[in-house]
Amino acid sequence: MGYATSSDGLTVAFDDLGGTGPPLLFAHATGFHGQVWRPVAEELAREFHCWTFDERGHGDTPPPADGVFDWHGFALDALAVIDAVGLSQPFAVGHSAGGAALLLAEMARPGTFRSLYCYEPIVPPVGEDGQPMLPSGSNPLAAGARRRREVFESRDSAYANYSSKPPLSVFAPAALRAYVDHGFADLPSGEVRLKCRGEWEARTYEMGGQHGAFGRLGSVGCPTTVACGADTDTFGPSVMAMLAERLPVGRVDVLPGLGHFGPMQDPRAVADSIRRAFV
């Protein structure tokens, strides 16, 4: 594990996931951490040298000092890692909030990426009233995060809990194991607690419609694939088509049988989709 310093002074944790080839940076979704990408990175190890990082308030990166989870901060985290590692025009893959973070990073520093792959990026279209059109069920996500169980007797008990019920029960075993093994901190009691605290996750959700990326998609000059699961309950094919239409070099890939958690649900299928976009 390495550490980078963002332009606003935050210490950002990052990891080298290995592989051979041009650099590829992964950005995770709200509530997760960079290591959930390991199963996908292993599928791509022959084509890319893969890196990942923990966004602020997630994994081993602390929350912002002011407690404000502005999504532009996630973009600063990505740029800090790129600078610290010395990645020259990397490919990049982001899921959900991570996809939005990469788009915001490219907007902030045009020419940063060679190409982007964003799986269901949270970039809500704007309605006639000027307000973001969030998917059904988005508002309760913050309340749900605040109710989330944070402490378990062990990582194994957390794994058993998550694997037995939605939404994480759809994860491939290796992806769920990565989430649990790296997503909990050890407590003096011998128990484990989520590194991404419920309050931090809730504040992240509450800021999801305020970054304004939809109106600036025309400034993303690098080739960009916006992908989604055909069975998603978040942003599906019609919204991906709207995003791609606004991107100067945009395309859509719809993955059959997958939902919003597609990268963790079927790492091989998502890796194949990434190859179609980049290779």
Secondary structure, 3 states (H helix, E strand, C coil): CEEEECCCCCEEEEEEEECCCCEEEEECCCCCCHHHHHHHHHHCCCCCEEEEECCCCCCCCCCCCCCCCCCHHHHHHHHHHHHHHCCCCCEEEEECHHHHHHHHHHHHCCCCCCEEEEECCCCCCECCCCCECCCCCCHHHHHHHHHCCCEECCHHHHHHHHHCCCCHHHCCHHHHHHHHHHHEEECCCCCEEECCCHHHHHHHHHCCCCCCCHHHHHHCCCCEEEEEECCCCCCCHHHHHHHHHHCCCEEEEEECCCCCCHHHHCHHHHHHHHHHHHC
